[in-house]
């Protein structure tokens, strides 16, 4: 799981929250998911193939 690291800015591309931009705040290595903070009230787990780097 080296696709993204904590602090990376990413955009959701999967079926959930598509287009939303956020920051990786934690990596769950056991479940192979990234916790992304979208806004102060919204965060969600994503798999690597549901995210892309946001420039």
JONOR-V6498 format. One record per run of one state. SS is the DSSP state (H for helix, E for strand, - for the rest). FROM is the first residue (numbers start at 1). TO is the last residue. If there is no record, write none. Layout:
BEGIN
ss/from/to
SS/FROM/TO
SS/FROM/TO
END
This chain:
BEGIN
ss/from/to
-/1/8
E/9/12
-/13/20
E/21/28
-/29/32
E/33/39
-/40/41
E/42/46
-/47/47
H/48/50
E/51/53
-/54/55
END
